[in-house]
């Protein structure tokens, strides 16, 4: 088995970073290329979008289950987190991968339920996407995630929750 990454752009200028695990690199490359082409995207060269993403720890917490912002920030920062972001209906704690376990354990010790806690690739900036481009971006994302060899797909799009609900 071999780990490979692919990089490209979805409609609307959205950068996509795809991690795969395969026993046949030719099949995987063809599947990923076909997915991009069929959904209005373009497969890029190595390094074309990787620089836009950083490996980080990410912990998502539902606002309704969280303590007030000040207390949550205190718990996270004391454990080594870098930031606490307000993402409409959730809080997102980000940290360096080396601090991930400590931050996750601190949140758990404070008995705060987590929606997710994972190491991920976070975009350094996002691209707002609405309308037809939002539909195309989500179709490409779904097509890539459905491929057997694809492990993770990261993208830098920002689709408002109202648009996401409308698209289903």
C-alpha positions in Angstrom: 0.0 0.0 0.0 1.2 3.5 -0.9 0.2 6.9 0.4 -0.3 9.5 -2.3 -1.7 13.1 -2.3 -3.4 14.9 -5.1 -4.0 18.6 -5.4 -6.4 20.6 -7.5 -9.1 23.2 -7.8 -12.8 22.9 -7.7 -15.2 25.4 -9.4 -15.1 28.9 -7.9 -11.3 28.7 -7.2 -11.7 26.3 -4.2 -8.4 24.5 -3.4 -8.7 20.8 -2.7 -6.1 18.5 -1.1 -6.7 14.7 -1.4 -5.0 12.0 0.6 -5.1 8.4 -0.7 -3.9 5.0 0.3 -3.6 2.7 -2.7 -2.2 -0.6 -4.1 -2.4 0.8 -7.7 -1.2 4.3 -8.2 -2.3 4.4 -11.9 -5.9 3.5 -11.1 -6.1 6.0 -8.2 -4.6 8.8 -10.3 -7.1 8.1 -13.1 -10.1 8.0 -10.7 -9.1 11.2 -9.0 -8.4 13.0 -12.3 -11.8 11.8 -13.7 -13.6 13.0 -10.6 -12.1 16.5 -10.9 -12.8 16.7 -14.7 -16.3 15.3 -14.4 -17.3 17.9 -11.7 -15.8 21.0 -13.2 -12.5 21.0 -11.4 -8.8 20.8 -12.5 -6.2 18.5 -11.1 -3.1 20.5 -10.2 0.6 19.8 -9.9 2.2 18.7 -6.7 2.6 21.7 -4.4 -0.1 23.8 -6.2 -2.4 23.9 -3.2 -0.6 22.1 -0.3 0.9 25.4 0.8 -2.6 26.7 1.5 -3.1 24.1 4.3 -1.5 23.4 7.7 -1.7 20.2 9.7 -3.5 21.0 12.9 -5.5 19.4 15.7 -9.2 20.4 15.5 -11.9 19.9 18.2 -15.5 20.8 17.4 -17.9 21.6 20.2 -21.6 22.4 19.9 -22.2 25.9 21.4 -25.3 24.7 23.3 -23.1 22.0 25.1 -20.2 24.4 25.8 -19.5 26.6 28.8 -19.2 30.3 28.2 -16.6 31.5 25.7 -14.2 32.7 28.4 -14.2 29.5 30.3 -13.8 27.3 27.2 -10.9 29.6 26.0 -9.2 29.2 29.4 -9.5 25.4 29.3 -8.2 25.2 25.8 -5.3 27.7 26.1 -4.0 26.1 29.4 -3.8 22.8 27.6 -1.8 24.2 24.7 -4.4 25.2 22.1 -3.6 28.0 19.6 -7.1 29.4 19.0 -10.8 29.2 19.6 -13.0 30.1 16.6 -16.7 30.9 16.5 -18.2 28.9 13.6 -21.8 29.9 13.7 -23.3 27.0 15.8 -20.1 25.5 17.0 -16.8 26.4 18.6 -13.6 25.1 17.0 -10.5 24.7 19.0 -7.3 24.5 17.0 -3.9 23.4 18.2 -0.5 22.1 17.0 -0.6 18.3 16.4 1.9 17.8 19.2 -0.6 19.4 21.7 -3.6 17.6 20.3 -3.9 14.9 23.0 -3.4 17.3 25.8 -6.1 19.7 24.6 -8.5 16.8 23.8 -8.0 15.3 27.3 -8.5 18.8 29.0 -11.8 19.3 27.2 -12.9 15.7 28.1 -11.8 16.3 31.8 -14.0 19.4 31.9 -16.9 17.1 30.8 -17.5 19.1 27.6 -19.0 16.9 24.9 -17.1 17.0 21.6 -18.7 16.7 18.1 -15.3 15.7 16.7 -11.7 15.7 17.6 -9.2 14.9 14.9 -5.9 15.8 13.2 -6.7 17.5 10.0 -5.4 19.9 7.3 -6.9 23.4 7.9 -6.9 26.0 5.2 -5.0 29.2 5.9 -7.8 31.2 4.2 -11.2 30.3 2.8 -13.0 31.1 -0.4 -16.7 32.1 -0.2 -18.9 29.9 -2.4 -22.6 30.2 -3.2 -25.2 29.2 -5.8 -24.2 26.9 -8.6 -20.5 26.8 -7.6 -21.5 25.6 -4.1 -23.4 22.7 -5.7 -20.5 21.8 -7.9 -18.0 22.0 -5.1 -20.1 19.7 -2.9 -20.6 17.2 -5.8 -16.9 17.0 -6.4 -16.2 16.6 -2.7 -18.8 13.8 -2.5 -17.4 12.1 -5.6 -13.9 12.1 -4.3 -14.9 10.8 -0.9 -16.8 7.9 -2.5 -13.6 6.7 -4.2 -12.3 3.5 -2.4 -8.7 4.7 -2.2 -9.4 8.2 -0.9 -8.8 8.6 2.8 -9.4 12.4 3.3 -10.4 15.4 1.3 -9.6 18.9 2.5 -10.9 22.0 0.9 -10.9 25.8 1.6 -14.5 26.6 0.7 -16.8 28.6 2.9 -20.5 27.9 2.2 -22.9 29.6 4.6 -25.1 27.2 6.7 -28.2 28.6 5.0 -26.9 27.6 1.6 -25.8 24.2 2.8 -29.3 23.6 4.2 -30.9 24.7 1.0 -28.6 22.3 -1.0 -29.5 19.4 1.4 
